[in-house]
Amino acid sequence: MRKWEIFWKERERLNELVLKNTDKVTKRFFSLDSQVYREGNIPVKYKEMMGLVASMVLRCDDCITYHLVRCRQEGVSMEELVEAMSIALIVGGSIVIPHLRRAYEIMEELYREGQD
């Protein structure tokens, strides 16, 4: 099983656990998070790329993996991701480099091997 697949399954399991045991505030936050990435004036594809850049600057590997998978699902090309991640590197600086390395590893899985 590829790294992104392991991540995706674990994310689903943990989200179910949180939503089963949490309060209204957390459920509302989860709902708001999913609503903001829906189709609107800005296409989902671009929203996911923005999420990826923000996640890289904030250095959240889970978020980076999530947005890379979603970008792949939304038809973002590898070339578009490379440009988006260059923006993250410029905005975030050299501290982003370790996360950039891991992002490229996930991209290899998603784009070189294909996505099921």
QUIWO-V338221 format. One record per backbone hydrogen bond with DSSP energy under -1.0 kcal/mol. CO is the residue of the C=O (numbers start at 1). NH is the residue of the N-H. E is the energy in kcal/mol with one decimal. If there is no record, write none. Layout:
# QUIWO-V338221
{{CO | NH | E} {CO | NH | E}}
This chain:
# QUIWO-V338221
{{2 | 6 | -2.3} {3 | 7 | -2.6} {4 | 8 | -2.5} {5 | 9 | -2.3} {6 | 10 | -2.3} {7 | 11 | -2.8} {8 | 12 | -2.2} {9 | 13 | -2.3} {10 | 14 | -2.6} {11 | 15 | -2.7} {12 | 16 | -2.2} {13 | 17 | -1.8} {14 | 18 | -2.6} {15 | 19 | -2.9} {16 | 20 | -1.9} {17 | 21 | -1.3} {18 | 22 | -1.1} {23 | 27 | -1.9} {24 | 28 | -2.6} {25 | 29 | -2.1} {26 | 30 | -2.6} {27 | 31 | -2.2} {28 | 32 | -2.7} {29 | 33 | -2.6} {30 | 34 | -1.9} {31 | 35 | -2.3} {32 | 36 | -2.2} {35 | 38 | -1.6} {43 | 47 | -1.9} {44 | 48 | -2.7} {45 | 49 | -1.6} {46 | 50 | -2.4} {47 | 51 | -2.5} {48 | 52 | -2.2} {49 | 53 | -2.4} {50 | 54 | -2.6} {51 | 55 | -2.4} {52 | 56 | -2.3} {53 | 57 | -2.4} {54 | 58 | -2.4} {55 | 60 | -2.3} {60 | 64 | -2.6} {61 | 65 | -2.6} {62 | 66 | -2.5} {63 | 67 | -2.8} {64 | 68 | -2.3} {65 | 69 | -2.4} {66 | 70 | -2.5} {67 | 71 | -2.7} {68 | 72 | -2.2} {69 | 73 | -2.4} {70 | 74 | -1.9} {71 | 76 | -2.6} {72 | 75 | -1.3} {77 | 81 | -2.1} {78 | 82 | -2.3} {79 | 83 | -1.8} {80 | 84 | -2.5} {81 | 85 | -2.9} {82 | 86 | -1.5} {83 | 87 | -1.6} {84 | 88 | -1.9} {85 | 89 | -2.1} {86 | 90 | -2.2} {87 | 91 | -2.8} {88 | 92 | -3.1} {89 | 93 | -2.5} {93 | 96 | -2.1} {94 | 97 | -1.5} {96 | 100 | -2.3} {97 | 101 | -2.4} {98 | 102 | -1.7} {99 | 103 | -2.2} {100 | 104 | -2.3} {101 | 105 | -1.6} {102 | 106 | -2.0} {103 | 107 | -2.7} {104 | 108 | -2.3} {105 | 109 | -1.6} {106 | 110 | -2.5} {107 | 111 | -3.2} {108 | 112 | -1.7} {108 | 113 | -1.1}}
